[in-house]
Amino acid sequence: MSKPELAICGAEGAPAYPGIASHEPDAAVARADASAVGKAMDALRALVPDPGSYLSESDFFEARWRESFWGPNYARLLAGKRAYDADGLFFVHHGVGSEDWNFDGFTRVTGAP
């Protein structure tokens, strides 16, 4: 039996607060940081093409989030979510069923059940 491994890639910076002088977010730095993290993750994915992830320690921009965070269980979890939380009361970014909602969690996407 193999031992699970953990790798965390991230960037850091001072807190950013829109509208507060000297604490404004720097979009150029954020994009550069996101690009660097993406490149590091690409190198890891080349070694481990089908990794797992903890949702709370995940890449906010993960394109394959259903597979990365929920794996082969996603369809079953989505069916349960739609059966027991049809109104979408429990919403989290990249959570089960979140594709039915705008990124803010307040507006259903057109055509969503």
QUIVENDA-V779178 format. One record per residue. PHI is phi in whole degrees, 0 to 359 (none if undefined). PSI is psi in whole degrees, 0 to 359 (NA if undefined). OMEGA is omega as a letter, one per 40 degrees, with the letter a starting at -180 (none if undefined). Layout:
BEGIN
phi	psi	omega
PHI	PSI	OMEGA
PHI	PSI	OMEGA
END
This chain:
BEGIN
phi	psi	omega
none	132	a
276	153	a
271	130	i
296	146	i
242	160	i
229	132	i
229	132	i
237	126	i
245	137	i
195	175	i
231	159	i
228	164	i
184	172	i
293	155	i
302	143	i
241	131	a
227	107	i
304	134	i
90	356	i
250	117	a
307	140	a
69	4	i
233	16	a
295	142	i
297	144	i
252	100	a
299	323	a
295	317	i
294	318	i
297	318	i
295	319	i
296	318	i
297	316	i
297	322	i
295	316	i
296	318	i
296	318	i
300	318	i
294	319	i
297	319	i
291	326	i
300	320	i
295	319	i
293	320	i
294	333	i
293	328	i
276	322	a
229	89	a
289	341	a
231	65	a
281	172	i
251	173	a
203	150	i
275	132	a
301	321	a
283	351	i
239	42	a
251	167	i
281	116	a
304	332	a
258	14	a
303	117	a
288	325	a
258	44	a
299	325	a
300	314	a
288	317	a
294	318	a
265	331	a
240	344	i
59	212	a
289	356	a
274	352	a
303	312	a
300	318	i
293	318	i
295	321	i
296	320	i
298	317	i
295	318	i
300	314	a
290	332	i
283	320	a
255	348	i
221	55	a
300	332	i
276	353	i
72	34	i
300	320	a
263	105	a
235	138	i
212	144	i
305	127	a
63	23	i
275	168	i
301	126	i
86	359	a
292	343	i
292	348	i
277	356	a
234	150	i
298	160	a
304	334	a
280	346	i
81	6	a
252	346	a
232	125	i
290	143	i
288	140	i
303	130	i
91	354	i
288	149	a
296	NA	none
END
